[in-house]
């Protein structure tokens, strides 16, 4: 085999290996180079340690894309800004690979979704400390966009502090407030309180309190025994049975439809009385009765003598009627035939 043939075969092998390598790359991820993508960026004002290029991006747990760039705002937008006016944010760029129709719809609705509360957060992917970028709809008033003075190179989606960052911030705030406390003064106050409590406790009549507590417990024990004795008496069972029967009767009475009808009738009468009172008829009737009583009182007062004579005549007439009634009882025929019959004398009787 000549040297030329050997080199030719080696060259063919190298080209075949390169072609195979390119084919594998195309199968594994090269197709994404020909698919439409959508890139947006968000800014964080705190640390994003644990978030890396290639970290997944999810919307409420649904995978959408991945992080493609993490860089400070200084190198992107603030080289020419004075140091005292720099924001010093962390710029995170995300690339989403989806269908062309999906990309167009999302691109047209991103602005409205941001106004509705679309925010980006870093979330823990597990106990390893790795982070992923989570998209969710939050309260836009509670999580407003960060202020900045440049024009974003890609569509801007505001960020929101992650729950981990909030916990750390709250812990730091608590520790800062704890450092501001005067622990020496607090320690002195606690010691004074303990001394005062110890002094007051030593002044208490512990023996008397113990004896009184024993008496109270004995009285309570006696009372409980009396209650037990009362509850086991047969009269209590009879009383409870009567109460149960009365309760059953009351339930039956309340379930009687006639009671419901009576209640409805009372309610109807109440409504009618309320309407009558509201209509003013009662007031007019009362005024008429009052007017009539005033007129009768005036009439009697003006004809007092005539009324007295009439009353005397009525009394005489009543006496006459009473006498006539007695005569009718003794001699019913006397009213039509005249006086009473003569007495008949029987022989042998004295006149």
CORJO-V428423 format. One line per field, one symbol per residue. ss: DSSP state (h for helix, s for strand, l for the rest). A space follows every 10 residues. Layout:
BEGIN
ss = ???
END
This chain:
BEGIN
ss = llhhhhhhhh hhhhhhhhhh hhhhhhhhlh hhhhllssss ssssllllll lllllssssl lsssssssss sshhhhhlll llhhhlllls sssssssllh hhhhhhhhhh hhhhhllsss ssssllllll ssssssslll llllllllll llllssllsl llhhhhhhhh hhhhhhhhhh llhhhhhhhh hhhhhhhhhh hhhllhhhhh hhhhhhhhhh hhhhhhhhhh hllhhhhhhh hhhhhhhhhh hhhhllhhhh hhhhhhhhhh hhhhhhhhhl hhhhhhhhhh hhhhhhhhhh hhlhhhhhhh hhhhhhhhhh hhhhhhhhhh lllhhhhlll llllllllll l
END
